[in-house]
Amino acid sequence: MEVLIYLLIGMSSFFFVLVPVSGGIILNPLLSLIIEPHVAISLTVFFFTINSSIKATIFRRDIVWKYVFLMLPLSAATAVIGTFVIGVVPEVMLYVMMLLMTLFFALKKITPSLFKKKQSGHKQRAGFMLTSTMSGFMQGTGLGGGGSLRKVYFLSENLTLQQMHGTTSTLSVVLGTVSTIIRLQTDQVTLEVLTPILYLIPIMIISTIFGKKVLLKLSERTSDIIIKFTLVLTIAFLSLKLL
């Protein structure tokens, strides 16, 4: 059973490079069928912390540092809050807010003609602040969707798939590390449970490198299709969480 759990987690590294949907939304339900939900959440958070550090290294030349420096302070603060208050805020409220934001960013990306008129600085800052707050909080709770919301936002800002991977992974390393440390200190999970994830590092490295090689060979049209498919798939997954 343990082998199945860790192989499921490890092999997902390749899939999430090509189709950058929220891993937590997919992995948490699958792992919850095998192990206790809170442990499943902690495993997922730790996995994406390690996986993001690998991905940030591999996509290091594509990182848009402007977004990292601007988003990190607020996202880190709300990630801490999310880690402590998980279970207090109704999940349905969080997913409704995320779904609405995702729909907006998806609409902005898929139908840019509706947004030809440049947004005011105030509106741009509001969208940026809301994304930083919600993505950090959701990553702290470990429910899934935090990284996905950042990805959708970055894609709506016309970052490439490579830039999106590098930038969101860099943020996820910090947020995931903070969340994991808090979970260990508050006994939400033990080090013994998380340690086997480290054995998957070779699989994660190979899967991510292979995923990047495939990604770089994609045509612009194929990349555009993947981006739109990712947006639609993210909306579908969030909608299913509300059923």
Sequence and secondary structure as in RCSB ss.txt:
>XXXX:A:sequence
MEVLIYLLIGMSSFFFVLVPVSGGIILNPLLSLIIEPHVAISLTVFFFTINSSIKATIFRRDIVWKYVFLMLPLS
AATAVIGTFVIGVVPEVMLYVMMLLMTLFFALKKITPSLFKKKQSGHKQRAGFMLTSTMSGFMQGTGLGGGGSLR
KVYFLSENLTLQQMHGTTSTLSVVLGTVSTIIRLQTDQVTLEVLTPILYLIPIMIISTIFGKKVLLKLSERTSDI
IIKFTLVLTIAFLSLKLL
>XXXX:A:secstr
 HHHHHHHHHHHHHHHHHS   HHHHHHHHHHTTS HHHHHHHHHHHHHHHHHHHHHHTGGG  HHHHHHHHHHH
HHHHHHHHHHTTTS HHHHHHHHHHHHHHHHHHHH GGGG S   HHHHHHHHHHHHHHHHHHHHHTSS HHHHH
HHHHHHTT  HHHHHHHHHHHHHHHHHHHHHHHHHTTSS HHHHGGGGGGHHHHHHHHHHHHHHHHTS HHHHHH
HHHHHHHHHHHHHHHHT 
